[in-house]
Amino acid sequence: MSARILIVEDEPAIRELLAVNLRHAGHLVSGVESAEAAQAHLDATVPDLIVLDWMLPGQSGIDYARRLRADPRTREVPILMLTARAQEGDTLQGFDVGADDYVTKPFSPRELLARVRALLRRAAPETAEEPIEVGGIRLEPATFRVFAGEASLSLSPTEFRLLHFFMKNPDRVLSRTRLLDNVWGDHVYIEERTVDVHIRRLRLALQPTGHDRLIETVRGGGYRFLPR
């Protein structure tokens, strides 16, 4: 799967290493050194995926991720956060501002490519799937649109896949492990607490229409999507 990828990394050696490996995998790659330069690039072309360093000169990667998620043009673009910060709190903060995956430095190029492939697959739901409607929510895989009643919702690629999986398995208790395997993929290691972060974000997106109540926390079990 060839994709347009934007690398936002201020260290030239790391930026070039990423670019070489991604180009070798068949992707069209652009690299910039700051959030300001990235925005100038995005004003002209929206990529299929952004590799974003946490520590950038000027505006930080965390602040820029928030900006990307607030912009209708880029809110659905997958973000792979790249950083030397490996503490659990840092990881959760990255996910909380809208990152879809997280790789710490030093990183394996093979691992990074695997995570890029997984993100691109998750960002392109199967267009052959029919729309699904459960509990007053309508999800359209082919157009990447979600409606709660008459309201149109804006979800990130990860929240879209998470809601899709819930809606295909209504009234079932789904463990965090099962959600990770089916939404993120069993070939990518992500901590179970990441599920809680994305559940919270999904509930916030559903809250204005009252549909957040459809996602029930099952103590000791995981989560359940109520079809009513």
ChimeraX commands (.cxc) that place a marker at each C-alpha (Angstrom):
marker #1 position 0.00,0.00,0.00 radius 0.5
marker #1 position 1.71,3.20,-1.18 radius 0.5
marker #1 position 0.90,6.32,0.79 radius 0.5
marker #1 position 1.87,9.98,1.13 radius 0.5
marker #1 position 3.71,10.35,4.43 radius 0.5
marker #1 position 4.85,13.56,6.13 radius 0.5
marker #1 position 7.73,13.31,8.63 radius 0.5
marker #1 position 7.95,16.12,11.19 radius 0.5
marker #1 position 11.32,15.63,12.89 radius 0.5
marker #1 position 13.95,18.26,13.72 radius 0.5
marker #1 position 16.96,15.90,13.83 radius 0.5
marker #1 position 18.22,15.60,10.22 radius 0.5
marker #1 position 19.80,12.15,10.69 radius 0.5
marker #1 position 16.62,10.63,12.10 radius 0.5
marker #1 position 14.46,12.38,9.49 radius 0.5
marker #1 position 16.64,10.97,6.71 radius 0.5
marker #1 position 16.64,7.47,8.25 radius 0.5
marker #1 position 12.85,7.51,8.38 radius 0.5
marker #1 position 12.57,8.86,4.85 radius 0.5
marker #1 position 14.93,6.26,3.37 radius 0.5
marker #1 position 13.12,3.35,4.98 radius 0.5
marker #1 position 9.66,4.62,4.10 radius 0.5
marker #1 position 10.64,5.33,0.49 radius 0.5
marker #1 position 12.18,1.87,0.24 radius 0.5
marker #1 position 8.77,0.51,1.32 radius 0.5
marker #1 position 7.20,2.32,-1.64 radius 0.5
marker #1 position 5.81,5.43,0.04 radius 0.5
marker #1 position 5.95,9.05,-1.13 radius 0.5
marker #1 position 7.74,10.87,1.68 radius 0.5
marker #1 position 8.21,14.53,2.60 radius 0.5
marker #1 position 10.22,15.69,5.59 radius 0.5
marker #1 position 10.16,18.96,7.55 radius 0.5
marker #1 position 11.86,20.12,10.74 radius 0.5
marker #1 position 9.10,21.96,12.64 radius 0.5
marker #1 position 5.37,22.28,13.19 radius 0.5
marker #1 position 5.40,25.58,11.32 radius 0.5
marker #1 position 7.00,23.97,8.26 radius 0.5
marker #1 position 4.60,21.05,8.53 radius 0.5
marker #1 position 1.62,23.39,8.48 radius 0.5
marker #1 position 2.91,25.10,5.35 radius 0.5
marker #1 position 3.16,21.68,3.71 radius 0.5
marker #1 position -0.34,20.68,4.89 radius 0.5
marker #1 position -1.86,23.88,3.56 radius 0.5
marker #1 position -0.98,22.56,0.11 radius 0.5
marker #1 position -1.33,18.79,0.50 radius 0.5
marker #1 position -2.92,16.57,3.15 radius 0.5
marker #1 position -0.90,13.34,3.57 radius 0.5
marker #1 position -2.20,9.86,4.32 radius 0.5
marker #1 position -0.13,9.62,7.52 radius 0.5
marker #1 position 2.02,11.90,9.69 radius 0.5
marker #1 position 5.08,10.79,11.65 radius 0.5
marker #1 position 5.36,13.45,14.34 radius 0.5
marker #1 position 8.22,13.97,16.79 radius 0.5
marker #1 position 7.24,15.00,20.33 radius 0.5
marker #1 position 10.14,17.42,20.88 radius 0.5
marker #1 position 10.18,20.08,18.18 radius 0.5
marker #1 position 11.56,23.64,18.10 radius 0.5
marker #1 position 8.83,26.18,18.68 radius 0.5
marker #1 position 5.48,24.42,18.89 radius 0.5
marker #1 position 5.81,20.94,20.43 radius 0.5
marker #1 position 4.57,17.80,18.73 radius 0.5
marker #1 position 1.95,17.35,21.45 radius 0.5
marker #1 position 0.52,20.83,20.89 radius 0.5
marker #1 position 0.65,20.36,17.13 radius 0.5
marker #1 position -1.20,17.03,17.39 radius 0.5
marker #1 position -4.01,18.87,19.18 radius 0.5
marker #1 position -4.06,21.42,16.37 radius 0.5
marker #1 position -4.21,18.68,13.73 radius 0.5
marker #1 position -7.14,17.00,15.47 radius 0.5
marker #1 position -9.02,20.31,15.73 radius 0.5
marker #1 position -8.69,20.99,11.98 radius 0.5
marker #1 position -11.42,19.35,9.84 radius 0.5
marker #1 position -8.87,18.81,7.02 radius 0.5
marker #1 position -6.50,16.74,9.17 radius 0.5
marker #1 position -8.54,15.36,12.06 radius 0.5
marker #1 position -8.79,11.95,10.35 radius 0.5
marker #1 position -5.14,11.68,9.28 radius 0.5
marker #1 position -3.36,8.97,11.33 radius 0.5
marker #1 position -0.57,10.29,13.57 radius 0.5
marker #1 position 2.40,8.16,14.60 radius 0.5
marker #1 position 4.10,9.90,17.53 radius 0.5
marker #1 position 7.88,9.50,17.65 radius 0.5
marker #1 position 9.74,10.40,20.85 radius 0.5
marker #1 position 12.45,9.58,23.37 radius 0.5
marker #1 position 9.90,9.91,26.20 radius 0.5
marker #1 position 9.08,6.35,27.27 radius 0.5
marker #1 position 7.23,6.87,30.56 radius 0.5
marker #1 position 3.69,5.48,30.70 radius 0.5
marker #1 position 2.26,8.90,31.49 radius 0.5
marker #1 position 3.93,10.36,28.41 radius 0.5
marker #1 position 2.55,7.56,26.24 radius 0.5
marker #1 position -0.97,8.09,27.51 radius 0.5
marker #1 position -0.66,11.85,27.01 radius 0.5
marker #1 position 0.32,11.22,23.39 radius 0.5
marker #1 position -2.75,9.08,22.84 radius 0.5
marker #1 position -4.94,11.53,24.72 radius 0.5
marker #1 position -4.15,14.42,22.34 radius 0.5
marker #1 position -4.96,12.34,19.28 radius 0.5
marker #1 position -1.97,10.18,18.36 radius 0.5
marker #1 position -2.96,6.82,16.90 radius 0.5
marker #1 position 0.29,5.02,17.73 radius 0.5
marker #1 position 3.51,5.71,19.59 radius 0.5
marker #1 position 7.13,4.67,18.92 radius 0.5
marker #1 position 9.99,5.48,21.28 radius 0.5
marker #1 position 13.58,6.27,20.32 radius 0.5
marker #1 position 15.79,4.43,19.62 radius 0.5
marker #1 position 13.47,2.50,17.33 radius 0.5
marker #1 position 13.75,-0.43,14.97 radius 0.5
marker #1 position 13.04,0.59,11.33 radius 0.5
marker #1 position 11.24,-2.74,10.87 radius 0.5
marker #1 position 8.98,-2.06,13.83 radius 0.5
marker #1 position 8.25,1.44,12.59 radius 0.5
marker #1 position 7.34,0.15,9.12 radius 0.5
marker #1 position 5.05,-2.46,10.67 radius 0.5
marker #1 position 3.27,0.22,12.67 radius 0.5
marker #1 position 2.95,2.44,9.60 radius 0.5
marker #1 position 1.38,-0.45,7.66 radius 0.5
marker #1 position -1.04,-1.12,10.50 radius 0.5
marker #1 position -2.07,2.54,10.73 radius 0.5
marker #1 position -2.65,2.77,6.98 radius 0.5
marker #1 position -4.81,-0.37,7.05 radius 0.5
marker #1 position -6.82,0.98,9.96 radius 0.5
marker #1 position -7.31,4.31,8.19 radius 0.5
marker #1 position -8.85,2.58,5.15 radius 0.5
marker #1 position -11.88,0.56,6.26 radius 0.5
marker #1 position -13.14,-2.01,3.81 radius 0.5
marker #1 position -15.23,-0.04,1.33 radius 0.5
marker #1 position -17.21,-3.15,0.42 radius 0.5
marker #1 position -18.82,-3.27,3.88 radius 0.5
marker #1 position -22.41,-2.12,4.14 radius 0.5
marker #1 position -23.49,0.68,6.48 radius 0.5
marker #1 position -24.40,-0.51,9.96 radius 0.5
marker #1 position -26.96,1.03,12.31 radius 0.5
marker #1 position -27.22,0.18,16.01 radius 0.5
marker #1 position -28.63,2.11,18.94 radius 0.5
marker #1 position -29.45,5.18,16.87 radius 0.5
marker #1 position -25.94,5.40,15.42 radius 0.5
marker #1 position -25.29,4.88,11.71 radius 0.5
marker #1 position -21.74,4.08,10.55 radius 0.5
marker #1 position -20.74,4.09,6.87 radius 0.5
marker #1 position -17.42,2.28,6.24 radius 0.5
marker #1 position -17.26,3.30,2.58 radius 0.5
marker #1 position -17.45,7.03,3.29 radius 0.5
marker #1 position -15.90,7.08,6.77 radius 0.5
marker #1 position -18.96,8.87,8.16 radius 0.5
marker #1 position -20.84,8.41,11.43 radius 0.5
marker #1 position -24.26,9.81,12.30 radius 0.5
marker #1 position -25.89,9.90,15.73 radius 0.5
marker #1 position -29.49,10.68,14.95 radius 0.5
marker #1 position -29.29,13.64,12.58 radius 0.5
marker #1 position -25.89,14.80,13.82 radius 0.5
marker #1 position -22.70,13.99,11.94 radius 0.5
marker #1 position -19.81,12.95,14.21 radius 0.5
marker #1 position -16.10,13.48,13.65 radius 0.5
marker #1 position -13.94,10.55,14.78 radius 0.5
marker #1 position -10.26,9.73,14.39 radius 0.5
marker #1 position -9.43,6.54,12.43 radius 0.5
marker #1 position -8.89,4.60,15.66 radius 0.5
marker #1 position -12.16,5.75,17.24 radius 0.5
marker #1 position -13.94,4.92,13.97 radius 0.5
marker #1 position -12.64,1.34,13.99 radius 0.5
marker #1 position -13.36,0.99,17.69 radius 0.5
marker #1 position -16.98,2.09,17.25 radius 0.5
marker #1 position -17.31,-0.14,14.17 radius 0.5
marker #1 position -16.16,-3.18,16.14 radius 0.5
marker #1 position -18.53,-2.35,19.01 radius 0.5
marker #1 position -21.45,-2.01,16.61 radius 0.5
marker #1 position -20.66,-5.35,14.97 radius 0.5
marker #1 position -20.67,-6.99,18.40 radius 0.5
marker #1 position -23.59,-5.41,20.29 radius 0.5
marker #1 position -24.47,-6.53,23.81 radius 0.5
marker #1 position -21.26,-8.57,24.14 radius 0.5
marker #1 position -18.67,-8.00,26.84 radius 0.5
marker #1 position -15.43,-7.22,24.99 radius 0.5
marker #1 position -12.20,-7.43,26.94 radius 0.5
marker #1 position -9.41,-4.92,26.44 radius 0.5
marker #1 position -7.28,-7.69,24.96 radius 0.5
marker #1 position -9.93,-8.53,22.38 radius 0.5
marker #1 position -10.39,-4.88,21.49 radius 0.5
marker #1 position -6.63,-4.46,21.06 radius 0.5
marker #1 position -6.38,-7.53,18.82 radius 0.5
marker #1 position -9.30,-6.53,16.60 radius 0.5
marker #1 position -8.92,-2.73,16.45 radius 0.5
marker #1 position -5.15,-2.28,16.69 radius 0.5
marker #1 position -4.05,-5.73,15.45 radius 0.5
marker #1 position -2.38,-8.56,17.36 radius 0.5
marker #1 position 0.95,-7.91,15.61 radius 0.5
marker #1 position 1.38,-4.49,17.26 radius 0.5
marker #1 position 2.21,-4.16,20.95 radius 0.5
marker #1 position 0.16,-1.50,22.70 radius 0.5
marker #1 position -0.67,-1.38,26.40 radius 0.5
marker #1 position -4.20,-2.23,27.50 radius 0.5
marker #1 position -4.63,1.20,29.14 radius 0.5
marker #1 position -4.53,2.66,25.63 radius 0.5
marker #1 position -8.02,1.18,25.13 radius 0.5
marker #1 position -9.33,3.22,28.06 radius 0.5
marker #1 position -7.93,6.42,26.56 radius 0.5
marker #1 position -9.65,5.83,23.22 radius 0.5
marker #1 position -12.90,4.73,24.91 radius 0.5
marker #1 position -12.89,8.05,26.77 radius 0.5
marker #1 position -12.34,9.96,23.52 radius 0.5
marker #1 position -15.09,7.99,21.79 radius 0.5
marker #1 position -17.51,8.68,24.63 radius 0.5
marker #1 position -16.71,12.41,24.43 radius 0.5
marker #1 position -17.51,12.36,20.70 radius 0.5
marker #1 position -20.84,10.64,21.40 radius 0.5
marker #1 position -21.72,12.77,24.44 radius 0.5
marker #1 position -23.39,15.74,22.70 radius 0.5
marker #1 position -26.13,13.47,21.34 radius 0.5
marker #1 position -26.41,11.34,24.50 radius 0.5
marker #1 position -25.10,8.19,22.79 radius 0.5
marker #1 position -22.12,7.92,25.13 radius 0.5
marker #1 position -24.42,5.92,27.44 radius 0.5
marker #1 position -24.37,3.08,24.89 radius 0.5
marker #1 position -20.78,2.21,25.89 radius 0.5
marker #1 position -20.94,0.43,29.23 radius 0.5
marker #1 position -17.95,-0.34,31.43 radius 0.5
marker #1 position -18.10,-3.91,32.75 radius 0.5
marker #1 position -16.03,-4.18,35.92 radius 0.5
marker #1 position -13.40,-6.88,35.54 radius 0.5
marker #1 position -14.60,-7.68,32.01 radius 0.5
marker #1 position -14.04,-4.76,29.68 radius 0.5
marker #1 position -16.72,-2.88,27.75 radius 0.5
marker #1 position -20.13,-3.56,26.22 radius 0.5
marker #1 position -22.00,-1.67,23.49 radius 0.5
marker #1 position -25.71,-1.51,24.29 radius 0.5
marker #1 position -27.98,-1.80,21.21 radius 0.5
marker #1 position -30.67,0.39,22.77 radius 0.5
marker link #1:1,2 radius 0.2
marker link #1:2,3 radius 0.2
marker link #1:3,4 radius 0.2
marker link #1:4,5 radius 0.2
marker link #1:5,6 radius 0.2
marker link #1:6,7 radius 0.2
marker link #1:7,8 radius 0.2
marker link #1:8,9 radius 0.2
marker link #1:9,10 radius 0.2
marker link #1:10,11 radius 0.2
marker link #1:11,12 radius 0.2
marker link #1:12,13 radius 0.2
marker link #1:13,14 radius 0.2
marker link #1:14,15 radius 0.2
marker link #1:15,16 radius 0.2
marker link #1:16,17 radius 0.2
marker link #1:17,18 radius 0.2
marker link #1:18,19 radius 0.2
marker link #1:19,20 radius 0.2
marker link #1:20,21 radius 0.2
marker link #1:21,22 radius 0.2
marker link #1:22,23 radius 0.2
marker link #1:23,24 radius 0.2
marker link #1:24,25 radius 0.2
marker link #1:25,26 radius 0.2
marker link #1:26,27 radius 0.2
marker link #1:27,28 radius 0.2
marker link #1:28,29 radius 0.2
marker link #1:29,30 radius 0.2
marker link #1:30,31 radius 0.2
marker link #1:31,32 radius 0.2
marker link #1:32,33 radius 0.2
marker link #1:33,34 radius 0.2
marker link #1:34,35 radius 0.2
marker link #1:35,36 radius 0.2
marker link #1:36,37 radius 0.2
marker link #1:37,38 radius 0.2
marker link #1:38,39 radius 0.2
marker link #1:39,40 radius 0.2
marker link #1:40,41 radius 0.2
marker link #1:41,42 radius 0.2
marker link #1:42,43 radius 0.2
marker link #1:43,44 radius 0.2
marker link #1:44,45 radius 0.2
marker link #1:45,46 radius 0.2
marker link #1:46,47 radius 0.2
marker link #1:47,48 radius 0.2
marker link #1:48,49 radius 0.2
marker link #1:49,50 radius 0.2
marker link #1:50,51 radius 0.2
marker link #1:51,52 radius 0.2
marker link #1:52,53 radius 0.2
marker link #1:53,54 radius 0.2
marker link #1:54,55 radius 0.2
marker link #1:55,56 radius 0.2
marker link #1:56,57 radius 0.2
marker link #1:57,58 radius 0.2
marker link #1:58,59 radius 0.2
marker link #1:59,60 radius 0.2
marker link #1:60,61 radius 0.2
marker link #1:61,62 radius 0.2
marker link #1:62,63 radius 0.2
marker link #1:63,64 radius 0.2
marker link #1:64,65 radius 0.2
marker link #1:65,66 radius 0.2
marker link #1:66,67 radius 0.2
marker link #1:67,68 radius 0.2
marker link #1:68,69 radius 0.2
marker link #1:69,70 radius 0.2
marker link #1:70,71 radius 0.2
marker link #1:71,72 radius 0.2
marker link #1:72,73 radius 0.2
marker link #1:73,74 radius 0.2
marker link #1:74,75 radius 0.2
marker link #1:75,76 radius 0.2
marker link #1:76,77 radius 0.2
marker link #1:77,78 radius 0.2
marker link #1:78,79 radius 0.2
marker link #1:79,80 radius 0.2
marker link #1:80,81 radius 0.2
marker link #1:81,82 radius 0.2
marker link #1:82,83 radius 0.2
marker link #1:83,84 radius 0.2
marker link #1:84,85 radius 0.2
marker link #1:85,86 radius 0.2
marker link #1:86,87 radius 0.2
marker link #1:87,88 radius 0.2
marker link #1:88,89 radius 0.2
marker link #1:89,90 radius 0.2
marker link #1:90,91 radius 0.2
marker link #1:91,92 radius 0.2
marker link #1:92,93 radius 0.2
marker link #1:93,94 radius 0.2
marker link #1:94,95 radius 0.2
marker link #1:95,96 radius 0.2
marker link #1:96,97 radius 0.2
marker link #1:97,98 radius 0.2
marker link #1:98,99 radius 0.2
marker link #1:99,100 radius 0.2
marker link #1:100,101 radius 0.2
marker link #1:101,102 radius 0.2
marker link #1:102,103 radius 0.2
marker link #1:103,104 radius 0.2
marker link #1:104,105 radius 0.2
marker link #1:105,106 radius 0.2
marker link #1:106,107 radius 0.2
marker link #1:107,108 radius 0.2
marker link #1:108,109 radius 0.2
marker link #1:109,110 radius 0.2
marker link #1:110,111 radius 0.2
marker link #1:111,112 radius 0.2
marker link #1:112,113 radius 0.2
marker link #1:113,114 radius 0.2
marker link #1:114,115 radius 0.2
marker link #1:115,116 radius 0.2
marker link #1:116,117 radius 0.2
marker link #1:117,118 radius 0.2
marker link #1:118,119 radius 0.2
marker link #1:119,120 radius 0.2
marker link #1:120,121 radius 0.2
marker link #1:121,122 radius 0.2
marker link #1:122,123 radius 0.2
marker link #1:123,124 radius 0.2
marker link #1:124,125 radius 0.2
marker link #1:125,126 radius 0.2
marker link #1:126,127 radius 0.2
marker link #1:127,128 radius 0.2
marker link #1:128,129 radius 0.2
marker link #1:129,130 radius 0.2
marker link #1:130,131 radius 0.2
marker link #1:131,132 radius 0.2
marker link #1:132,133 radius 0.2
marker link #1:133,134 radius 0.2
marker link #1:134,135 radius 0.2
marker link #1:135,136 radius 0.2
marker link #1:136,137 radius 0.2
marker link #1:137,138 radius 0.2
marker link #1:138,139 radius 0.2
marker link #1:139,140 radius 0.2
marker link #1:140,141 radius 0.2
marker link #1:141,142 radius 0.2
marker link #1:142,143 radius 0.2
marker link #1:143,144 radius 0.2
marker link #1:144,145 radius 0.2
marker link #1:145,146 radius 0.2
marker link #1:146,147 radius 0.2
marker link #1:147,148 radius 0.2
marker link #1:148,149 radius 0.2
marker link #1:149,150 radius 0.2
marker link #1:150,151 radius 0.2
marker link #1:151,152 radius 0.2
marker link #1:152,153 radius 0.2
marker link #1:153,154 radius 0.2
marker link #1:154,155 radius 0.2
marker link #1:155,156 radius 0.2
marker link #1:156,157 radius 0.2
marker link #1:157,158 radius 0.2
marker link #1:158,159 radius 0.2
marker link #1:159,160 radius 0.2
marker link #1:160,161 radius 0.2
marker link #1:161,162 radius 0.2
marker link #1:162,163 radius 0.2
marker link #1:163,164 radius 0.2
marker link #1:164,165 radius 0.2
marker link #1:165,166 radius 0.2
marker link #1:166,167 radius 0.2
marker link #1:167,168 radius 0.2
marker link #1:168,169 radius 0.2
marker link #1:169,170 radius 0.2
marker link #1:170,171 radius 0.2
marker link #1:171,172 radius 0.2
marker link #1:172,173 radius 0.2
marker link #1:173,174 radius 0.2
marker link #1:174,175 radius 0.2
marker link #1:175,176 radius 0.2
marker link #1:176,177 radius 0.2
marker link #1:177,178 radius 0.2
marker link #1:178,179 radius 0.2
marker link #1:179,180 radius 0.2
marker link #1:180,181 radius 0.2
marker link #1:181,182 radius 0.2
marker link #1:182,183 radius 0.2
marker link #1:183,184 radius 0.2
marker link #1:184,185 radius 0.2
marker link #1:185,186 radius 0.2
marker link #1:186,187 radius 0.2
marker link #1:187,188 radius 0.2
marker link #1:188,189 radius 0.2
marker link #1:189,190 radius 0.2
marker link #1:190,191 radius 0.2
marker link #1:191,192 radius 0.2
marker link #1:192,193 radius 0.2
marker link #1:193,194 radius 0.2
marker link #1:194,195 radius 0.2
marker link #1:195,196 radius 0.2
marker link #1:196,197 radius 0.2
marker link #1:197,198 radius 0.2
marker link #1:198,199 radius 0.2
marker link #1:199,200 radius 0.2
marker link #1:200,201 radius 0.2
marker link #1:201,202 radius 0.2
marker link #1:202,203 radius 0.2
marker link #1:203,204 radius 0.2
marker link #1:204,205 radius 0.2
marker link #1:205,206 radius 0.2
marker link #1:206,207 radius 0.2
marker link #1:207,208 radius 0.2
marker link #1:208,209 radius 0.2
marker link #1:209,210 radius 0.2
marker link #1:210,211 radius 0.2
marker link #1:211,212 radius 0.2
marker link #1:212,213 radius 0.2
marker link #1:213,214 radius 0.2
marker link #1:214,215 radius 0.2
marker link #1:215,216 radius 0.2
marker link #1:216,217 radius 0.2
marker link #1:217,218 radius 0.2
marker link #1:218,219 radius 0.2
marker link #1:219,220 radius 0.2
marker link #1:220,221 radius 0.2
marker link #1:221,222 radius 0.2
marker link #1:222,223 radius 0.2
marker link #1:223,224 radius 0.2
marker link #1:224,225 radius 0.2
marker link #1:225,226 radius 0.2
marker link #1:226,227 radius 0.2
marker link #1:227,228 radius 0.2
view
